[in-house]
Amino acid sequence: MEPVSNGRFVLTLSCEDRPGIVAAVTTELADLGANIAESDQFWDQVSNRFFMRIAFIAPMGATSESIQKALAPAISRFDMKTSINDMSKRPKVIAMVSKFDHALLHLLYQIRVGWMDAEVVAIVSNHEGSQRTAEIEGIPYHHWPVNKENKPEQEEKLLKLVHETEADLVVLARYMQVLSDNLSKRLFGKVINIHHSFLPSFKGAKPYHQAHQRGVKMIGATAHYVTADLDEGPIIEQDAERVSHSLSAQDFVARGRDIEARVLARAVKYHLENRVMIVGNKTIVFTQ
């Protein structure tokens, strides 16, 4: 049974910038009896594109379809690309993890305490280390080892799982397997990854140890959408922290993991709250 809407909706839109856009949209919402709770907008002067996110409370009985119909005159007039999301529908997430579970555990904690509104419908891993975590949280666990021979088969299983669970997002919480170009394209905009910000300077094994050996003064992490270009998808969130020569390589690792967990959680939250708009190879992010 579909959940009854609590009246909370989020509208995102983009179109060529010209006078009257905000007035047209807000007037239609007012005529509908909606109350605007949050509004953000951005004009990209280079492309002359206008971007907007409006969170609002609609009257009882309103649906995404009825709101779309009410906004039709404004959408047609300004040739808008729009998305209307009913926020009463709790988003579903599939989390993927390998050996290091710090980002996964932080994600689960933020959901548990209510900072992030989401349901993790499955945990997928190429290792068995997080199975106990899944059991404690009551989340189905899928141990799918990956090698060169079975990778296409395992990715098809993932696609099937996304379909069966109706997952809205796949989160690579330090999942140390590269998704194929085919899978990246099929799930574009629905997969978020986290990596240390040293790429491409420190690739391969033990990047924090490499950074320590080079005496870097800043470490960080980047959360981005997954594309066929490895670790070069549209960036959602980043953070960094100063470090010094007095810290050990293990200190670098500890601080790096902490940053990774925080950055990934923020990126996932922004996505699930429809605060991210993908524009080519970059994003517009309306943070709180």
DORO-485257 format. One record per residue: residue number from 0; residue in one letter; x, y, z of N, C-alpha, C, CB in turn. Coordinates in steps of 0.05 Angstrom, whole numbers. Glycine has a CB too. Example, Ala and Ser with C-alpha at 12.3 -4.5 7.8 and 13.67 -1.06 7.14 Angstrom:
num,residuo,n.u,n.v,n.w,ca.u,ca.v,ca.w,c.u,c.v,c.w,cb.u,cb.v,cb.w
0,a,264,-114,156,246,-90,156,264,-66,156,226,-89,181 .
1,s,257,-45,142,273,-21,143,258,1,157,282,-12,114 .
! end
This chain:
num,residuo,n.u,n.v,n.w,ca.u,ca.v,ca.w,c.u,c.v,c.w,cb.u,cb.v,cb.w
0,m,17,-24,0,0,0,0,18,25,0,-19,0,25 .
1,e,11,44,-18,26,69,-19,21,85,6,19,85,-45 .
2,p,42,98,17,38,115,41,21,139,34,65,123,53 .
3,v,5,148,53,-10,172,49,8,196,51,-34,175,70 .
4,s,7,214,33,25,237,33,20,254,57,22,253,7 .
5,n,42,264,69,40,283,91,40,311,81,63,278,111 .
6,g,38,314,55,36,341,44,63,355,38,21,358,62 .
7,r,85,342,45,111,354,40,122,346,12,132,345,62 .
8,f,128,366,-4,138,361,-31,162,379,-36,115,367,-51 .
9,v,178,370,-55,201,387,-64,199,389,-94,228,374,-55 .
10,l,200,413,-104,200,419,-132,228,429,-140,179,440,-140 .
11,t,240,417,-160,265,427,-172,260,434,-201,289,407,-168 .
12,l,272,455,-210,267,463,-238,292,477,-250,243,481,-240 .
13,s,293,476,-276,314,491,-290,303,500,-317,340,474,-294 .
14,c,312,523,-326,303,534,-351,321,558,-358,273,543,-350 .
15,e,318,568,-382,332,592,-390,323,615,-372,328,599,-420 .
16,d,342,631,-363,335,653,-345,322,676,-359,360,662,-330 .
17,r,300,685,-348,287,710,-357,267,719,-335,272,705,-384 .
18,p,258,743,-336,241,754,-315,215,739,-312,235,783,-320 .
19,g,206,736,-287,179,725,-281,178,696,-273,163,729,-305 .
20,i,201,683,-273,200,654,-266,191,649,-238,228,642,-270 .
21,v,204,662,-219,197,658,-190,168,666,-185,215,674,-172 .
22,a,160,688,-196,132,697,-192,112,677,-203,128,725,-205 .
23,a,118,667,-227,99,648,-240,96,623,-223,109,641,-268 .
24,v,118,612,-214,117,587,-199,104,591,-172,146,576,-195 .
25,t,112,612,-157,101,616,-130,71,624,-131,117,638,-116 .
26,t,63,637,-153,35,644,-156,18,619,-159,31,663,-179 .
27,e,28,601,-176,13,576,-181,11,559,-155,26,559,-203 .
28,l,33,559,-140,33,544,-114,14,557,-95,61,543,-102 .
29,a,13,584,-94,-5,598,-76,-34,592,-84,0,628,-77 .
30,d,-40,592,-109,-67,586,-119,-75,557,-112,-69,590,-149 .
31,l,-55,540,-110,-60,512,-102,-65,510,-72,-37,494,-111 .
32,g,-58,530,-57,-61,529,-28,-37,518,-14,-85,512,-21 .
33,a,-14,518,-28,11,508,-17,25,530,-1,29,497,-39 .
34,n,40,521,19,55,539,36,85,533,32,47,537,66 .
35,i,100,552,23,129,548,17,145,548,43,140,570,-2 .
36,a,160,527,48,176,524,72,205,532,67,174,496,82 .
37,e,215,528,43,243,533,37,246,539,7,261,509,45 .
38,s,262,558,0,266,565,-28,295,573,-33,247,588,-36 .
39,d,307,561,-54,334,568,-62,335,570,-92,355,546,-52 .
40,q,352,588,-102,354,592,-131,383,600,-138,334,613,-140 .
41,f,389,595,-164,416,601,-174,414,608,-203,436,578,-169 .
42,w,428,629,-211,430,637,-239,458,632,-248,421,667,-244 .
43,d,462,614,-267,488,609,-279,491,629,-302,491,579,-289 .
44,q,507,649,-298,510,671,-317,524,661,-343,525,693,-305 .
45,v,541,641,-341,555,631,-365,535,619,-385,576,611,-357 .
46,s,517,602,-375,498,588,-392,471,602,-394,495,559,-383 .
47,n,468,622,-376,442,636,-373,420,616,-366,435,651,-399 .
48,r,426,597,-349,406,578,-339,399,585,-310,417,549,-341 .
49,f,373,581,-304,363,586,-278,356,560,-264,338,606,-279 .
50,f,364,557,-239,358,533,-224,344,540,-198,385,517,-218 .
51,m,325,523,-190,310,530,-166,301,504,-152,285,547,-173 .
52,r,300,506,-125,289,484,-108,270,497,-89,312,469,-93 .
53,i,245,487,-88,225,497,-69,214,473,-54,202,512,-85 .
54,a,216,475,-27,203,455,-10,177,468,1,221,447,14 .
55,f,155,454,-1,129,466,7,110,445,18,116,480,-18 .
56,i,90,455,32,69,438,44,44,442,26,63,445,74 .
57,a,34,421,15,11,422,-3,-14,414,13,15,405,-28 .
58,p,-38,422,3,-63,414,17,-67,384,17,-87,428,3 .
59,m,-83,375,35,-89,346,38,-99,336,11,-109,341,60 .
60,g,-89,313,3,-99,300,-21,-82,307,-46,-127,308,-27 .
61,a,-64,326,-43,-47,333,-66,-28,311,-73,-32,359,-60 .
62,t,-22,307,-98,-3,287,-107,17,301,-126,-17,264,-122 .
63,s,39,287,-132,59,298,-151,46,304,-177,82,279,-154 .
64,e,27,287,-186,14,290,-211,-5,315,-211,-3,265,-218 .
65,s,-20,319,-189,-38,342,-188,-22,368,-187,-57,339,-164 .
66,i,0,368,-173,17,392,-171,30,398,-198,39,388,-150 .
67,q,39,377,-212,50,381,-239,29,393,-257,60,354,-251 .
68,k,5,384,-255,-17,395,-272,-22,424,-265,-43,379,-268 .
69,a,-21,431,-239,-26,459,-230,-4,477,-240,-29,460,-200 .
70,l,20,467,-242,43,483,-251,46,483,-281,68,472,-238 .
71,a,30,469,-295,33,466,-324,35,492,-339,9,450,-335 .
72,p,18,512,-333,21,538,-347,49,550,-345,0,558,-337 .
73,a,60,550,-320,87,562,-316,108,545,-329,93,564,-286 .
74,i,105,518,-328,124,500,-340,125,504,-370,117,471,-334 .
75,s,102,507,-382,100,511,-411,111,538,-419,71,508,-421 .
76,r,104,559,-404,111,586,-411,142,590,-411,99,606,-391 .
77,f,155,577,-392,184,581,-389,200,556,-399,191,587,-361 .
78,d,187,537,-410,200,513,-420,218,500,-399,216,519,-446 .
79,m,206,495,-376,221,485,-353,224,455,-354,206,493,-327 .
80,k,247,446,-343,251,418,-336,246,416,-306,280,408,-343 .
81,t,226,400,-298,218,399,-270,219,371,-259,191,411,-267 .
82,s,220,370,-233,217,345,-218,203,351,-192,245,331,-212 .
83,i,182,336,-187,166,340,-162,167,314,-146,136,348,-169 .
84,n,177,316,-121,181,293,-105,164,294,-79,210,290,-98 .
85,d,149,273,-75,133,270,-51,151,261,-28,109,250,-55 .
86,m,156,278,-9,176,271,13,164,253,34,185,297,25 .
87,s,139,245,31,128,225,50,137,197,44,97,226,50 .
88,k,148,194,20,158,167,12,187,165,20,155,163,-19 .
89,r,192,149,40,219,146,51,237,134,30,219,129,77 .
90,p,259,147,23,277,137,2,291,112,11,297,158,-6 .
91,k,295,94,-9,308,68,-4,336,68,-15,291,45,-16 .
92,v,354,57,1,383,58,-5,395,30,-4,398,76,14 .
93,i,412,24,-24,429,0,-22,457,9,-16,428,-17,-49 .
94,a,469,-1,5,496,6,13,515,-16,5,498,12,43 .
95,m,538,-8,-8,558,-28,-16,584,-22,-1,562,-27,-47 .
96,v,597,-43,9,620,-39,26,640,-62,21,612,-37,55 .
97,s,665,-56,26,686,-77,24,696,-83,52,709,-69,5 .
98,k,722,-81,57,733,-87,83,730,-65,104,762,-94,81 .
99,f,733,-40,95,732,-17,114,704,-7,116,751,5,104 .
100,d,692,-8,140,664,-3,144,658,24,158,652,-25,160 .
101,h,678,41,160,673,66,175,651,84,163,699,82,177 .
102,a,651,85,136,631,102,122,603,90,125,639,106,93 .
103,l,602,63,123,576,49,126,565,53,154,580,19,120 .
104,l,581,49,174,572,52,202,562,80,208,595,44,221 .
105,h,576,100,197,568,128,202,541,133,188,589,148,191 .
106,l,538,122,164,513,125,150,489,113,165,515,112,122 .
107,l,493,89,175,472,75,190,466,90,216,481,46,197 .
108,y,486,101,229,482,116,253,465,141,248,508,124,267 .
109,q,472,156,227,457,180,221,428,175,214,470,196,199 .
110,i,423,152,202,395,144,197,381,137,223,394,120,177 .
111,r,395,122,240,383,113,265,375,136,283,403,95,280 .
112,v,392,157,284,385,180,301,367,200,288,411,194,310 .
113,g,360,196,263,340,213,250,351,237,235,321,222,269 .
114,w,377,240,234,389,262,219,384,258,189,419,265,225 .
115,m,384,233,180,379,227,152,355,209,150,404,213,140 .
116,d,336,216,133,312,200,129,315,181,106,287,219,125 .
117,a,320,156,112,324,136,91,321,108,103,353,139,78 .
118,e,317,89,86,316,61,93,336,46,77,287,49,89 .
119,v,355,33,91,375,16,78,362,-11,73,402,14,94 .
120,v,356,-17,48,341,-41,42,359,-65,37,323,-37,18 .
121,a,386,-60,34,405,-82,30,433,-72,34,401,-95,2 .
122,i,450,-90,43,479,-84,44,492,-105,26,491,-85,73 .
123,v,508,-96,7,522,-114,-12,552,-111,-7,514,-107,-41 .
124,s,565,-134,-6,594,-133,-2,608,-156,-16,601,-134,28 .
125,n,633,-150,-24,650,-172,-35,666,-185,-13,669,-160,-56 .
126,h,660,-178,12,672,-191,35,650,-198,55,694,-173,48 .
127,e,657,-212,76,638,-221,96,639,-204,122,641,-250,103 .
128,g,657,-185,123,662,-171,148,639,-155,159,685,-153,144 .
129,s,621,-146,142,598,-129,152,573,-145,156,593,-107,132 .
130,q,574,-171,154,550,-187,157,538,-184,185,556,-216,152 .
131,r,555,-183,206,545,-180,233,531,-153,236,568,-182,253 .
132,t,542,-132,224,529,-106,225,501,-107,213,546,-85,210 .
133,a,499,-121,190,473,-123,177,453,-138,195,476,-138,150 .
134,e,462,-159,208,445,-175,226,435,-158,249,460,-199,237 .
135,i,452,-142,261,445,-124,283,424,-104,274,469,-110,295 .
136,e,428,-93,250,410,-72,240,385,-84,227,424,-55,219 .
137,g,384,-110,223,361,-123,210,359,-117,181,336,-114,224 .
138,i,382,-115,168,383,-109,139,393,-134,124,402,-85,134 .
139,p,379,-141,102,388,-164,86,417,-159,76,370,-168,62 .
140,y,433,-181,78,462,-179,71,467,-197,47,480,-186,95 .
141,h,481,-186,27,488,-202,3,518,-202,0,474,-189,-22 .
142,h,530,-226,4,558,-229,1,564,-239,-28,570,-250,22 .
143,w,573,-221,-44,578,-227,-72,608,-221,-79,559,-210,-91 .
144,p,624,-242,-76,653,-238,-84,655,-231,-114,669,-264,-78 .
145,v,674,-214,-120,677,-205,-148,705,-212,-158,671,-175,-150 .
146,n,705,-223,-182,731,-227,-196,726,-221,-226,742,-256,-192 .
147,k,747,-222,-241,745,-215,-269,725,-231,-284,772,-217,-283 .
148,e,723,-257,-277,705,-275,-292,675,-270,-285,713,-304,-286 .
149,n,669,-265,-259,641,-264,-252,630,-235,-249,637,-278,-226 .
150,k,646,-215,-255,638,-187,-250,612,-180,-266,660,-169,-259 .
151,p,610,-187,-292,585,-181,-306,560,-194,-292,586,-190,-335 .
152,e,564,-219,-283,542,-233,-270,534,-219,-244,550,-262,-264 .
153,q,554,-211,-228,548,-198,-202,536,-170,-206,574,-195,-186 .
154,e,543,-156,-228,531,-130,-233,502,-133,-242,547,-115,-254 .
155,e,496,-155,-256,468,-160,-264,452,-166,-239,467,-184,-284 .
156,k,464,-180,-220,450,-185,-194,444,-159,-179,466,-204,-177 .
157,l,463,-141,-181,459,-115,-168,435,-100,-181,484,-98,-169 .
158,l,435,-100,-207,413,-87,-222,386,-99,-215,418,-88,-252 .
159,k,386,-125,-212,361,-139,-205,353,-131,-177,365,-170,-207 .
160,l,373,-129,-159,367,-121,-131,356,-93,-130,392,-124,-114 .
161,v,367,-75,-146,357,-47,-147,328,-47,-155,374,-30,-166 .
162,h,322,-64,-175,294,-65,-186,275,-78,-165,293,-82,-212 .
163,e,284,-99,-153,266,-114,-134,261,-97,-108,279,-140,-126 .
164,t,281,-83,-99,277,-67,-75,267,-39,-80,304,-65,-60 .
165,e,265,-32,-106,257,-5,-114,275,16,-101,228,0,-107 .
166,a,301,10,-100,321,28,-88,323,54,-104,348,14,-86 .
167,d,324,76,-90,327,102,-102,357,109,-106,314,123,-85 .
168,l,374,97,-90,402,105,-91,420,81,-83,407,128,-72 .
169,v,443,79,-96,464,60,-88,487,76,-77,472,41,-112 .
170,v,496,69,-53,518,84,-40,542,66,-38,509,94,-12 .
171,l,564,74,-50,589,59,-48,604,69,-24,606,62,-75 .
172,a,599,56,-1,611,64,24,638,51,28,592,57,48 .
173,r,657,60,12,684,47,10,682,19,-1,697,47,38 .
174,y,667,17,-23,665,-8,-38,688,-8,-58,637,-12,-52 .
175,m,707,-26,-54,732,-24,-69,732,-40,-95,755,-33,-52 .
176,q,710,-38,-110,709,-50,-136,700,-28,-156,689,-74,-136 .
177,v,713,-27,-179,705,-8,-200,681,-18,-215,729,-2,-219 .
178,l,660,-2,-216,636,-9,-231,642,-7,-261,612,8,-223 .
179,s,631,-25,-277,635,-25,-305,623,0,-318,624,-50,-318 .
180,d,632,7,-342,621,30,-356,591,25,-361,636,34,-383 .
181,n,584,0,-367,556,-6,-373,538,-1,-349,553,-35,-382 .
182,l,547,-10,-325,531,-7,-301,530,23,-293,542,-23,-278 .
183,s,553,37,-296,554,65,-289,534,81,-306,582,76,-293 .
184,k,531,74,-331,513,89,-349,484,82,-343,519,82,-378 .
185,r,479,57,-336,451,48,-331,441,60,-304,449,18,-330 .
186,l,459,65,-286,451,76,-260,460,105,-256,462,59,-237 .
187,f,464,119,-278,474,147,-276,456,164,-258,477,159,-304 .
188,g,468,178,-240,453,196,-222,442,182,-199,432,209,-237 .
189,k,446,155,-197,435,140,-175,456,124,-159,415,120,-185 .
190,v,482,131,-164,504,118,-149,523,139,-139,519,97,-167 .
191,i,528,140,-113,546,159,-101,570,144,-90,532,176,-79 .
192,n,594,154,-95,619,142,-86,634,162,-68,637,133,-109 .
193,i,651,151,-51,669,168,-34,698,160,-39,661,165,-4 .
194,h,715,179,-42,744,172,-44,760,195,-32,752,168,-74 .
195,h,785,189,-25,803,209,-15,809,229,-36,829,196,-4 .
196,s,815,253,-29,818,275,-48,846,276,-60,812,301,-35 .
197,f,863,255,-55,890,256,-66,891,248,-96,907,237,-50 .
198,l,870,236,-106,871,228,-134,874,254,-151,845,213,-142 .
199,p,889,253,-172,905,230,-182,933,229,-170,906,231,-212 .
200,s,939,246,-151,967,246,-140,975,221,-127,970,269,-121 .
201,f,956,209,-112,964,185,-96,944,162,-103,964,191,-66 .
202,k,949,148,-124,932,126,-132,942,100,-120,931,124,-163 .
203,g,925,80,-122,934,53,-114,931,49,-84,962,49,-122 .
204,a,947,30,-74,945,22,-46,956,43,-27,959,-5,-42 .
205,k,943,44,-3,952,61,19,957,90,11,978,49,31 .
206,p,937,103,1,941,131,-7,949,150,16,915,142,-20 .
207,y,938,145,40,945,162,62,975,158,70,927,156,86 .
208,h,985,134,68,1013,129,73,1030,143,53,1019,98,73 .
209,q,1021,143,27,1036,157,6,1036,187,12,1023,151,-22 .
210,a,1013,197,21,1012,226,27,1030,233,50,983,234,33 .
211,h,1031,215,70,1048,220,93,1077,221,85,1043,198,114 .
212,q,1085,203,67,1112,202,58,1120,227,42,1117,177,41 .
213,r,1100,239,29,1105,263,13,1103,288,30,1087,264,-10 .
214,g,1095,286,55,1092,309,72,1070,328,65,1118,323,73 .
215,v,1047,318,56,1025,336,49,1016,352,74,1002,320,37 .
216,k,1004,374,69,994,391,91,964,392,93,1005,419,87 .
217,m,950,379,74,921,379,73,911,352,64,910,402,56 .
218,i,893,340,78,880,315,69,850,319,68,887,291,87 .
219,g,836,303,52,807,307,50,794,284,36,802,332,35 .
220,a,769,289,28,753,268,15,733,281,-4,738,250,36 .
221,t,724,266,-24,706,276,-44,684,255,-48,720,281,-70 .
222,a,659,265,-47,636,248,-54,625,257,-81,614,249,-32 .
223,h,620,238,-99,612,245,-126,594,223,-138,637,249,-144 .
224,y,580,230,-159,565,211,-174,584,194,-190,543,224,-192 .
225,v,577,168,-193,594,150,-208,587,152,-238,589,121,-198 .
226,t,609,154,-254,606,154,-283,627,135,-294,610,183,-295 .
227,a,627,132,-320,646,114,-334,675,125,-330,639,112,-364 .
228,d,678,150,-325,704,162,-320,711,158,-290,706,192,-328 .
229,l,730,141,-284,736,133,-257,741,157,-239,759,114,-256 .
230,d,726,160,-217,729,181,-197,729,209,-209,755,176,-183 .
231,e,715,212,-231,713,239,-244,685,247,-248,729,239,-270 .
232,g,666,234,-234,638,242,-237,631,268,-224,620,220,-226 .
233,p,607,279,-229,600,305,-217,602,304,-186,571,312,-224 .
234,i,617,324,-176,623,325,-147,599,337,-132,648,342,-142 .
235,i,592,323,-110,570,332,-93,580,347,-68,553,309,-84 .
236,e,600,335,-54,609,346,-29,639,340,-25,593,336,-6 .
237,q,653,358,-12,681,354,-6,687,367,21,699,367,-28 .
238,d,709,357,34,718,370,58,748,364,61,703,359,83 .
239,a,762,380,77,791,376,80,799,385,108,807,392,59 .
240,e,823,376,116,833,383,142,863,385,141,825,361,163 .
241,r,874,405,155,903,409,155,916,388,172,909,437,165 .
242,v,939,379,163,955,359,178,984,370,179,954,331,165 .
243,s,1000,357,195,1028,367,198,1047,343,200,1031,385,222 .
244,h,1073,350,200,1094,330,201,1094,315,228,1121,344,198 .
245,s,1081,325,248,1081,312,274,1062,288,275,1072,332,295 .
246,l,1045,285,255,1026,262,254,1039,238,241,1001,271,240 .
247,s,1031,215,250,1040,190,238,1023,182,214,1040,167,259 .
248,a,1031,163,200,1015,153,177,988,143,187,1030,131,162 .
249,q,988,130,210,962,120,221,944,143,229,968,102,246 .
250,d,956,165,238,940,189,244,927,199,218,957,211,256 .
251,f,942,199,196,931,207,171,907,189,164,952,206,149 .
252,v,910,163,167,889,144,160,864,149,177,899,115,164 .
253,a,868,153,203,846,157,221,830,183,214,855,159,250 .
254,r,845,204,209,832,230,202,818,228,175,852,253,202 .
255,g,831,214,157,820,210,130,794,195,131,839,196,112 .
256,r,793,174,147,768,158,149,746,174,161,773,133,165 .
257,d,752,191,180,732,208,193,721,228,172,745,223,217 .
258,i,738,239,157,729,258,136,712,244,115,753,273,122 .
259,e,721,220,106,706,205,87,677,199,96,720,178,81 .
260,a,675,191,121,648,183,132,630,208,132,651,172,160 .
261,r,641,231,141,624,255,143,616,265,116,639,276,158 .
262,v,635,265,97,629,276,70,609,258,56,655,278,54 .
263,l,612,232,58,593,214,45,565,218,56,602,185,48 .
264,a,562,219,82,536,223,95,523,248,85,538,223,125 .
265,r,538,270,84,526,295,75,517,293,46,547,318,78 .
266,a,533,281,29,526,278,1,501,262,-3,549,266,-15 .
267,v,499,240,12,475,223,10,450,239,20,478,198,27 .
268,k,453,253,42,431,269,52,422,290,32,439,283,79 .
269,y,441,304,20,434,324,0,419,311,-24,459,338,-11 .
270,h,428,288,-32,415,275,-55,387,266,-47,431,250,-64 .
271,l,383,254,-24,357,244,-16,337,266,-11,360,227,8 .
272,e,347,290,-4,329,313,0,326,329,-25,340,330,22 .
273,n,335,318,-48,332,331,-74,344,359,-74,302,333,-81 .
274,r,368,361,-63,383,386,-62,404,387,-84,395,390,-35 .
275,v,407,366,-99,428,364,-119,417,363,-147,446,339,-115 .
276,m,427,381,-164,419,381,-193,444,377,-209,404,407,-200 .
277,i,444,356,-226,467,350,-243,466,367,-268,468,320,-250 .
278,v,487,381,-273,489,399,-297,514,392,-311,488,430,-289 .
279,g,512,375,-331,536,366,-346,555,350,-328,551,390,-357 .
280,n,580,360,-325,599,346,-308,602,359,-280,626,345,-322 .
281,k,583,375,-272,584,387,-246,556,386,-233,594,416,-247 .
282,t,553,397,-209,527,397,-196,521,425,-184,527,376,-173 .
283,i,495,430,-182,485,452,-166,475,440,-140,462,469,-181 .
284,v,485,448,-117,477,436,-92,466,458,-74,501,422,-78 .
285,f,440,456,-68,427,475,-50,428,464,-22,397,480,-59 .
286,t,449,471,-7,453,462,20,436,478,39,482,464,28 .
287,q,432,468,63,416,481,83,431,505,96,406,462,105 .
! end
